[in-house]
Amino acid sequence: MDHVGHGVMGQNDYEGMELPGGYHLERDQDFGYFKVIPRLSDEELAEYYGNHYLMPITPHDHGNRVETVCSLRTNSGRVLDIGCGVGDLLEEFRDTGWDVVGVEPGKREATIARSKGINVIEDMLTDSVAEQIGMFDAVFLINVLEHSAHPEELVGMIQNLLVPGGIFCCEVPNDFNSLQEVVVSTQDLRPWWITLPAHLNYFSIESLSAFIAGQGFEVVHETTDFPVEMFLVWGDIYVDNLEEGARMHAKRCRFEEAMRQAGKGKLLQDWYDSMAKLGIGRKAIVYAKKQ
């Protein structure tokens, strides 16, 4: 993709953007997120994830996710992590008394999770898998919805897996945010967050909340995490540089760990909650309740 020149960019500048391979970005008329058109077929996606996809850096600060769910539900119960990876989040839940189940199509990741004693279904979430695993008090979908060619169907399946009052936590990249616009305008970088065919949907905090509410959930909490694009503004260019990206991720982790060690975990979370109201932060993180 050609570099975008200097100048102030806004979301409207990306509507209709042409992408390699004859694809383009289209804004969803109901919920406001961007999606890649035409949609990739299930066969194309299976070929890509089977042969080309590299797992991203894993989410950090799992304990905060456990604390948030426990604050929304008074009792522990069953929790499902769709795309559970090596099972770190489920380990945290298990240690606080929850019954945990993971769904993970990656053989290597599923094997590691099982070595930790976690019940893992080595598959995609399908109707037949959903029938096997029963009902849950909480379901996590982290770094998955942006990859789905059928996001409404996926969230509909999660609705059916949750007990009444159950908690759904969905996390996706918070894309087309203001800090990304600053970087594109000042650092002569392309819109690096547009990654076809890996990401087919591009949400903001606002559009993710609207999408989840539109699927019949009651949104109860919006938050985000560390605004890693700040490193780019400061000149630490991690785009297309895996080593630099890992170094920036380690810095972010040290910051969060230091805040928690100093007893400032609530301050950290309040900061993230406040940033979410401004649409800033690397992740769009939405907690919702099945009505």
Secondary structure, DSSP 8 states (H G I E B T S, - for coil): -----SS---GGGGTT-EEGGGEEEEE-TTT--EEEES---HHHHHHHHHHT---------HHHHHHHHHHH-SS--EEEEET-TTSHHHHHHHHTT-EEEEE---HHHHHHHHHTT-EEE-S---HHHHHHH--EEEEEEES-GGG-S-HHHHHHHHHHHEEEEEEEEEEEE--S-HHHHHHHHHS----TT--TTT--EE--HHHHHHHHHHTTEEEEEEE----THHHHHTT---TT-HHHHHHHHHHHHHHHHHHHHTT-HHHHHHHHHHHHHHT-SSEEEEEEEE-
